[in-house]
Amino acid sequence: MGITKRTSAEAVKDARGHEAKAAELEVKATDSATTIERMEAESVDAIVADPRQAEKIDAEITAQWRMARAFTAKADQHRSKATEFYREALDLEATELHREADKLDKQAEQHTARVDDLLTKLRELDGLEYGPRDRVKTDGGDWVAQNLGASVATKLRNDAETIRIKADNNRFFLATGKRAFGKQDLNAELGSKYSVTVMPMHLQAHHVSELLGRVTAGTTPRFDDTGGVSAWDGEMEGTTPDPEPESSTHGRL
């Protein structure tokens, strides 16, 4: 029986599970903070009316602070776990995308072989030189590209490169904490061998996977320049500040 490989979708599911748990705890932390504010306000008159109640009221408020801190700390743990799973998902997705690109390259090779075989038969049958529509033969006997439309094989190779760039963008992000500006960044960081122009071109939206797009858009945790966990991009719905500002770490994973 074969070993089932873990998928990026499974890692994302685990990440979202931890995010959901964190959100529940953050709501509880907010409720505790609200309770503390109410208790603090009510304690003034209560203590003035009966100073002997001060110790009891203080203990109750302290207990609420302890609960709020516990909820916040546990929520932060779940956020950290979610980040770990998102990183795993990005890495797994990169592997999946490379595998998909390899399949397209193989299809392109097989298609080219079939076309070359047919061209050989045409030359033998007709006694004339035939070649791919998107290439022209020079006097030196080399085939060079011309702008007459792309062949099926060329389209397959272009699609494969686009998918491969998506994969490498994931790995570039995991290594640097940011998305690549262009192919030259991928070549420099990952040792890729993409052809680049003299004037570097910015990678387009189709070079970014949906998952990486969500991560860097702030709908999931982002990472700092060392690849570590950084703050959330923007205020996330359901998050709450630590009820103790001077020691607050909430909002960071």
N, C-alpha and C positions, 0 to 999 in steps of 0.2 A: 504494500500500500504506500503510495507516494506521500511526500510531505507537502502539506498545503502551505503555500507562500502567503504571507501577510500582505494585504493590499493597502494602498493609500486611503481608500474609502473607509477601511476598518480603523485606521489610525485617526482619521477625521472624526469618525463616530465616537471613539474613545475621548477625543479632545472635547467634543461638544457635551459629552456626558459630564465631564469635570466642570465645564463652564456652567452647566445647568445647576450642579450642586453648589458651585461658588455663588451663583446668583441667589439661590435660596438662602444661603448663609448671610449674604450681604443684606438681604431684606430683614433678616432677624437682627443684624447689627444695627440697622437703621431704626428698627422698632425699639431696641434697647436704648439707643441714643435719645430717642423721643421720650422714653420713659424717664430717663435720667433728667432731662430738662424739666419735665413736669414735677418730678420729685424734688428737684432743687428749688423750684419756684414755690412749691407748697411747704417746704421745710422751714422757710423763714417764719411764717406765722405760727407754725406748730412748735418750733423751738422757743420762740418768744413766749408763747402761752404756757409751755411746760419745758423748761431747760433740761429736765431729766430725760426727755425724749431724744436729745441730741445724739447720744451714743447709738441708740437704736436706729435712728434715721440715717446716721452716717454709715452704719453697717449695711443697711439696705441699699444705699446709693453705691457703696463700694462693691457690693455683690453684682449690681447692674453693670458697673464698669468692667468687672471681671468677665461677665457674660459677653459684653460687647467686644472686648478684646479677643476673647476666645473665638467668637463667631468670625471676626475679621481675620484672625490668624489662620483659621481653618479654611476660610475662603481663599486666602492668598496661597495656601498649599494647593488647593484645587486649581487655581489659576496657573501655578507653576507646572503642575502635571499637564494641564491643557497645552501649555507652551511646548513641553517635551513631545507630546503627541503630534502637535502641528509640525514640529521640526522633523519628526519621523515621517509624517505624511509627505512633506516636501521631498525628502530623500527617496522615499518609496516611489513617489510619482515620477521623479527624475529617471529612476530605473525603468519604470513602465513606459515612459515616453521614449527613452533610448531604444527599448525593445521594439516599439511601434515603428520608429524611424528606420531601424535595421530591416524590418520586414518590407517597408516601402523601397528601400535601396535594392533589396533582393529582387523585388518585383520589377524594378527598373532594369536591372541586369538581365533578367529573364526576357523581358520585352525587347530589349536591345538585341539580344542574341537571336530572337525570332525575326526581327526586322532585318538584321544583317544577313541572315540566311536567305530571306526572300530577295534582298537586293542582289546577292550573289547569283541567285537563280535568274533574276531579270537580266543582269549583265551577260550571263552566259546565253540566255535565250535571245536577247535583242541586239547584242553586240555594242550597246551604248553604256555610258557611265551613269549610274543611278546613285542617289544619295539621299539622306534624310532632308526633309523640307526645311528644318531649322538650322541646317549647316550647309556650307558650300566648300568645295574642294579647291585649294589654291594650286598655283603652278608647281609648288613644291610637293604636292600630294597630300597635304594636311587638310583635315576638316576643321573649319572655323565656323563660329556661330554667326548667324545673320538674323535680322529682325523680321522673320516671316511667320511668327507664331511658334509656340513651343510644342515639341513632340510629346507623346504620352510619357516616354521615359524621362524627359526633362521635367515635366510637371511632377512626376513621382519623386524625382530627386529634390526638386524645390520644396515639395511638401515635407519630405524627410528632413531637410535642413531646418525648416521652420519648427518642426516638432523637436528636433535635437536642440535647437536654441532655447526652446521652452524649458527643456530638461536642464540644460546648463545654466540657465538663468536661476532656476531653483537652487542649484548647488553653489552658484556665485553668491546668492543671497545668504545661504547657510554659512558660507565662509566669511562674508564681509559685513552682513547685516544690512545690505542695500541691494537694489536691483542694478544690473549692468546698464551702462549708458549705450554701449554699442558692442559689436562683435569683438572689437579690439580689447575690451575689458575682459571678455570671456577668454580670449587667447592668452592674455597676460596672466590672469589668475588661475585658469584651469589647464593651460597648455593646449587649448583647442587650436584648430588650424583653419578657421574660417577666413575666407578671402575678404579683405577690407579695402576700401577706397582711400585715396589720399586725404579726402575730407571725411572724417568719421561720420557715419550715419547713425542716428538715434534708433534704437530698437523700437518696433511698433507694437501696438496692443496685441496683435496676433502672435507676438513672440513671448507673451506672458501667460502662464497657465491661469485658469480661473482661481485655483487655490492660492497661488502666489499673489494674484491681484487682490484677493480678500485680505490676506495677511498684511500686505503693504498699504492697504487702504484703511486699516484700523478696525476692521470688523472682527479681527482676531488679533492676538498679541503680535507686536513687532519686536525686532531685536536690535541691539545696539551694534556699534561698529566692530566689536570683538566677537560677535556671534552670540553674545549673552542676551539675557532678557532685559528689555527696556520698558518704558512706560507705555500705556495704551495710547494710540493715536486718537485724540479727542475723548470726550466724556462718554463712556459707554452706558447705555440704559441699564439700570438695575444696580450700578455700582454706588457705593456709599463711602464718604470719608470716614477715616478712623475717628471715633468719638473723643480721642485724646490727641489733639493737634500736635502737641510738642513731640510726640513719639510716633506720629503717623507714618505708616509705610503702605497704606492701602492705596490702590490704584497702580501699584508697581508689582510685577511678578518676581 
